[in-house]
């Protein structure tokens, strides 16, 4: 038996993702490749369909993404890529 409320919520999420993709997708592949924001929005919406916890994503972006700068500096220093 299918839970109609769950199905409706999933269908709505997919429709929303498709709409968002259509809103930002440039007319050509070249424009898409050149547009970082469009690539990120399309990729997110194609693969996730809102099944991730966006509150957790926000927390990670706010609290943890800063760790990547020092990590990259350390990694670059170790391999001499500065």
DRENPA-3360 file (N, C-alpha, C; in nm, 2 decimals, always signed):
BEGIN
1 = XXXXXXXX = +0.08/-0.12/+0.00/+0.00/+0.00/+0.00/+0.09/+0.12/+0.00 ~ +0.05/+0.22/-0.08/+0.13/+0.34/-0.10/+0.07/+0.45/+0.00 ~ +0.16/+0.51/+0.07/+0.11/+0.62/+0.16/+0.10/+0.75/+0.06 ~ -0.02/+0.79/+0.04/-0.05/+0.90/-0.05/+0.02/+1.03/-0.01 ~ +0.02/+1.05/+0.11/+0.09/+1.18/+0.16/+0.24/+1.18/+0.13 ~ +0.30/+1.06/+0.16/+0.44/+1.05/+0.13/+0.47/+1.06/-0.02 ~ +0.39/+0.99/-0.10/+0.40/+1.00/-0.25/+0.38/+1.14/-0.30 ~ +0.28/+1.21/-0.25/+0.25/+1.35/-0.29/+0.37/+1.44/-0.26;
9 = XXXXXXXX = +0.43/+1.42/-0.14/+0.54/+1.50/-0.10/+0.67/+1.48/-0.19 ~ +0.69/+1.35/-0.22/+0.80/+1.32/-0.31/+0.78/+1.37/-0.45 ~ +0.66/+1.36/-0.50/+0.63/+1.41/-0.64/+0.64/+1.56/-0.64 ~ +0.60/+1.63/-0.54/+0.61/+1.77/-0.53/+0.76/+1.81/-0.53 ~ +0.84/+1.74/-0.45/+0.99/+1.77/-0.45/+1.05/+1.75/-0.58 ~ +1.01/+1.65/-0.66/+1.07/+1.62/-0.79/+1.02/+1.73/-0.88 ~ +0.90/+1.77/-0.88/+0.85/+1.88/-0.96/+0.92/+2.01/-0.93 ~ +0.94/+2.04/-0.81/+1.02/+2.16/-0.77/+1.16/+2.15/-0.82;
17 = XXXXXXXX = +1.22/+2.04/-0.82/+1.36/+2.02/-0.87/+1.36/+2.04/-1.02 ~ +1.27/+1.99/-1.09/+1.26/+2.00/-1.23/+1.24/+2.15/-1.27 ~ +1.15/+2.21/-1.20/+1.13/+2.36/-1.22/+1.25/+2.44/-1.20 ~ +1.32/+2.41/-1.09/+1.44/+2.49/-1.06/+1.55/+2.46/-1.17 ~ +1.56/+2.34/-1.22/+1.66/+2.31/-1.33/+1.62/+2.39/-1.45 ~ +1.49/+2.39/-1.49/+1.45/+2.46/-1.61/+1.47/+2.61/-1.59 ~ +1.45/+2.66/-1.47/+1.47/+2.81/-1.45/+1.61/+2.85/-1.48 ~ +1.71/+2.77/-1.44/+1.85/+2.81/-1.45/+1.93/+2.75/-1.56;
25 = XXXXXXXX = +1.88/+2.66/-1.63/+1.96/+2.59/-1.74/+1.98/+2.68/-1.86 ~ +2.10/+2.71/-1.89/+2.13/+2.80/-2.01/+2.09/+2.73/-2.14 ~ +2.08/+2.80/-2.25/+2.04/+2.74/-2.37/+2.14/+2.65/-2.44 ~ +2.27/+2.66/-2.40/+2.37/+2.58/-2.46/+2.46/+2.51/-2.36 ~ +2.52/+2.40/-2.40/+2.62/+2.33/-2.31/+2.74/+2.42/-2.28 ~ +2.78/+2.50/-2.37/+2.90/+2.58/-2.35/+2.86/+2.69/-2.24 ~ +2.74/+2.74/-2.25/+2.70/+2.84/-2.14/+2.68/+2.77/-2.01 ~ +2.64/+2.65/-2.01/+2.62/+2.57/-1.89/+2.76/+2.54/-1.82;
33 = XXXXXXXX = +2.85/+2.50/-1.90/+2.98/+2.47/-1.85/+3.05/+2.60/-1.79 ~ +3.02/+2.71/-1.85/+3.08/+2.84/-1.80/+3.01/+2.90/-1.68 ~ +2.89/+2.85/-1.65/+2.81/+2.91/-1.54/+2.81/+2.82/-1.42 ~ +2.90/+2.86/-1.33/+2.92/+2.78/-1.21/+2.79/+2.76/-1.13 ~ +2.72/+2.87/-1.11/+2.59/+2.87/-1.03/+2.49/+2.77/-1.10 ~ +2.48/+2.78/-1.23/+2.38/+2.69/-1.29/+2.43/+2.55/-1.28 ~ +2.56/+2.52/-1.29/+2.60/+2.38/-1.27/+2.57/+2.33/-1.14 ~ +2.59/+2.41/-1.03/+2.57/+2.37/-0.90/+2.42/+2.34/-0.87;
41 = XXXXXXXX = +2.34/+2.43/-0.92/+2.19/+2.42/-0.90/+2.14/+2.30/-0.97 ~ +2.18/+2.28/-1.09/+2.13/+2.16/-1.17/+2.18/+2.03/-1.11 ~ +2.31/+2.03/-1.07/+2.36/+1.91/-1.01/+2.29/+1.87/-0.88 ~ +2.27/+1.97/-0.80/+2.20/+1.95/-0.67/+2.06/+1.90/-0.70 ~ +1.99/+1.96/-0.78/+1.85/+1.92/-0.81/+1.84/+1.79/-0.88 ~ +1.93/+1.76/-0.97/+1.93/+1.63/-1.04/+1.95/+1.51/-0.95 ~ +2.04/+1.53/-0.85/+2.08/+1.41/-0.78/+2.02/+1.40/-0.64 ~ +1.97/+1.51/-0.59/+1.93/+1.50/-0.45/+1.78/+1.50/-0.42;
49 = XXXXXXXX = +1.70/+1.57/-0.51/+1.56/+1.58/-0.49/+1.52/+1.60/-0.35 ~ +1.59/+1.69/-0.28/+1.55/+1.73/-0.14/+1.55/+1.61/-0.04 ~ +1.64/+1.51/-0.06/+1.65/+1.40/+0.04/+1.76/+1.43/+0.14 ~ +1.82/+1.54/+0.13/+1.93/+1.57/+0.23/+1.87/+1.66/+0.33 ~ +1.93/+1.67/+0.44/+1.88/+1.76/+0.55/+1.95/+1.90/+0.53 ~ +1.88/+1.99/+0.47/+1.93/+2.12/+0.44/+1.97/+2.20/+0.57 ~ +1.92/+2.17/+0.68/+1.96/+2.23/+0.80/+2.10/+2.19/+0.84 ~ +2.13/+2.06/+0.81/+2.26/+2.01/+0.83/+2.36/+2.07/+0.73;
57 = XXXXXXXX = +2.32/+2.08/+0.61/+2.40/+2.14/+0.51/+2.44/+2.29/+0.55 ~ +2.34/+2.36/+0.60/+2.36/+2.49/+0.64/+2.47/+2.50/+0.76 ~ +2.45/+2.41/+0.85/+2.54/+2.40/+0.97/+2.68/+2.37/+0.92 ~ +2.69/+2.28/+0.83/+2.82/+2.24/+0.78/+2.89/+2.36/+0.70 ~ +2.81/+2.43/+0.62/+2.86/+2.54/+0.55/+2.90/+2.66/+0.64 ~ +2.82/+2.68/+0.75/+2.85/+2.78/+0.84/+2.97/+2.75/+0.93 ~ +2.98/+2.62/+0.98/+3.07/+2.59/+1.08/+3.20/+2.51/+1.03 ~ +3.19/+2.44/+0.92/+3.29/+2.35/+0.89/+3.37/+2.38/+0.76;
65 = XXXXXXXX = +3.30/+2.45/+0.67/+3.37/+2.48/+0.54/+3.50/+2.56/+0.56 ~ +3.51/+2.64/+0.66/+3.63/+2.71/+0.69/+3.75/+2.62/+0.71 ~ +3.73/+2.50/+0.75/+3.84/+2.41/+0.77/+3.91/+2.37/+0.63 ~ +3.84/+2.39/+0.52/+3.90/+2.35/+0.39/+4.01/+2.44/+0.35 ~ +4.01/+2.57/+0.39/+4.12/+2.66/+0.35/+4.25/+2.62/+0.41 ~ +4.26/+2.60/+0.55/+4.38/+2.55/+0.61/+4.42/+2.41/+0.55 ~ +4.32/+2.33/+0.53/+4.35/+2.19/+0.48/+4.42/+2.21/+0.34 ~ +4.37/+2.29/+0.25/+4.43/+2.31/+0.12/+4.57/+2.37/+0.13;
73 = XXXXXXXX = +4.58/+2.47/+0.22/+4.72/+2.53/+0.24/+4.82/+2.42/+0.28 ~ +4.78/+2.34/+0.38/+4.87/+2.24/+0.43/+4.90/+2.14/+0.32 ~ +4.80/+2.09/+0.25/+4.82/+2.00/+0.14/+4.91/+2.05/+0.03 ~ +4.89/+2.18/+0.00/+4.97/+2.24/-0.11/+5.12/+2.26/-0.06 ~ +5.13/+2.29/+0.07/+5.27/+2.31/+0.12/+5.34/+2.18/+0.12 ~ +5.27/+2.07/+0.15/+5.34/+1.94/+0.16/+5.38/+1.89/+0.02 ~ +5.31/+1.92/-0.08/+5.34/+1.88/-0.22/+5.41/+1.98/-0.30 ~ +5.43/+2.10/-0.24/+5.50/+2.21/-0.30/+5.42/+2.27/-0.42;
81 = XX = +5.29/+2.28/-0.40/+5.21/+2.33/-0.51/+5.16/+2.47/-0.48 ~ +5.22/+2.54/-0.39/+5.18/+2.68/-0.36/+5.22/+2.77/-0.47;
% end
